[in-house]
Amino acid sequence: MYDSIKTYLDQHNIQLIAVSKNRTLEEILSLYHKGQHAFGENKVQELLAKRSQLPPDIEWHLIGHLQSNKVKQIIPYISMIQSVDSEELLITINKYSIKYKIVTKVLLQVHIASEETKFGLSSEELFSLIDHVSVHPLSNIQICGLMGMATNTQDMTVVHNEFKHLHDLFDEIREKCSFLQPHFQHLSMGMSSDYKEAIEEGANMVRIGSALF
Ligand SMILES: *Cc1c(COP(=O)(O)O)cnc(C)c1O
């Protein structure tokens, strides 16, 4: 499945993060040898264990909830943290990025689904976080865009509406918050079950796992 999905994404100019949670090193390497170098994991321990045994030019994205007390372990090894869901977490990421003398790219995760359980900022929290950052800049953070997950439902109208909502927030921030440029460019939405809908609604980065393997 990797080849056909990758061809489709390339035609639409969409960046693929291959979600490798629960996959073996061999499975990951088989995609790596096809040229896939960006992988996503949702747990810190699993990401660190895999990365130490895989080629060093793999770009790792953390896509799952990150606890503040695990930030220091992950910072030196990560290309992007897509799951920033609180101001406190962002400040902690900045603190350790300063300590390690690196700049960390992040996406802000927005809660767009109807399920209670999915993490993410409400729109109010999103704008309040951005306001805060505009007044108190975080020297070692690049806010590169937004990430979201739609409701897990067969009703694609719901999914379309949720992705459209995230795209509207993305456009609004791009219009109003020029201080976030040139970095604020990524709209990460869509997984195996809904990546086509996400692309129709303006995603430029998708996180696909099960459909690839
Ligand atoms: C697991 C996961 C994905 C990929 O899900 P699939 O259904 O396997 O494509 C995408 N994003 C997040 C945040 C995930 O945890």
The ligand as an SDF file (V2000), in Angstrom:
LIG
                    3D

 15 15  0  0  0  0  0  0  0  0999 V2000
   -1.9630    6.2540   15.3740 C   0  0  0  0  0  0  0  0  0  0  0  0
   -2.0500    7.6880   14.9660 C   0  0  0  0  0  0  0  0  0  0  0  0
   -2.1730    8.0430   13.6140 C   0  0  0  0  0  0  0  0  0  0  0  0
   -2.2530    7.0330   12.4950 C   0  0  0  0  0  0  0  0  0  0  0  0
   -3.3850    6.2300   12.6000 O   0  0  0  0  0  0  0  0  0  0  0  0
   -3.7190    5.1340   11.4810 P   0  0  0  0  0  0  0  0  0  0  0  0
   -5.1890    4.9380   11.6360 O   0  0  0  0  0  0  0  0  0  0  0  0
   -2.9200    3.9220   11.8130 O   0  0  0  0  0  0  0  0  0  0  0  0
   -3.3770    5.7170   10.1590 O   0  0  0  0  0  0  0  0  0  0  0  0
   -2.2140    9.3930   13.3060 C   0  0  0  0  0  0  0  0  0  0  0  0
   -2.1410   10.3460   14.2630 N   0  0  0  0  0  0  0  0  0  0  0  0
   -2.0450   10.0390   15.5670 C   0  0  0  0  0  0  0  0  0  0  0  0
   -1.9820   11.1560   16.5630 C   0  0  0  0  0  0  0  0  0  0  0  0
   -1.9880    8.7060   15.9630 C   0  0  0  0  0  0  0  0  0  0  0  0
   -1.8760    8.4050   17.2710 O   0  0  0  0  0  0  0  0  0  0  0  0
  1  2  1  0
  2  3  1  0
  2 14  2  0
  3  4  1  0
  3 10  2  0
  4  5  1  0
  5  6  1  0
  6  7  2  0
  6  8  1  0
  6  9  1  0
 10 11  1  0
 11 12  2  0
 12 13  1  0
 12 14  1  0
 14 15  1  0
M  END
$$$$
